[in-house]
Each structure stands twice: as structure tokens, then as C-alpha cells.
Amino acid sequence: MANCKCAYCSSEFETADDLSKHIDRIHHGSGLLEGDTRKY
């Protein structure tokens, strides 16, 4: 059962790591899940 949902496209992932990799690849590179707030 998926338990992590992408805030951008609502795709669901098994783990936070999978979700983070998806955001990195698909949406905008390093994101808030990694704690990188420099771009925001």
C-alpha cells in the first residue's frame, strides 16, 4: 500500500525516498523533502 503522495501530481509511492526521487526527477530537482530550502 502506497503511503507517500506527491504534493505536485498526487502520484503515490511506497516510501518517502521513492517520493523524494520522483520529485527530484520529475518536478524541480532538490526539494523540501531533503531540507534544501535555498531555492524557496
N, C-alpha and C positions, 0 to 999 in steps of 0.2 A: 504494500500500500504506500502510495506516494504521500509524503508529509511535508514537503517544501514546495511552495508555489512561487513562481516568478512574479514579481510585482509589475513587470512591464508587459508580459504577454499571457500570464496565467498558466504557463506550462508547469507541469508538476514533476518533481524529482524525488528520488528515494532519500538522498542525503543533502545536507547543506553544501557539501563540497561539490556535488554534481550541479547544484543550482548555481553556485559561485562560478564554476567553469562555464556554464551556459551563459551567464550574464557577461562574463569576460569575452566570450567568443561572439555572441550574437548582438549584444546591446551596446556596450560602450567601454570595453576594457576594464581595468581595475575598478572595483566598485566599493560601495559602502560595506559589503559583507567582509571585505578584507580590512576594513578600518581605514581605508585611504579616503580622507575627506578633502584632500588638497584641491580636487577639481570641482568641488561643490560649494 
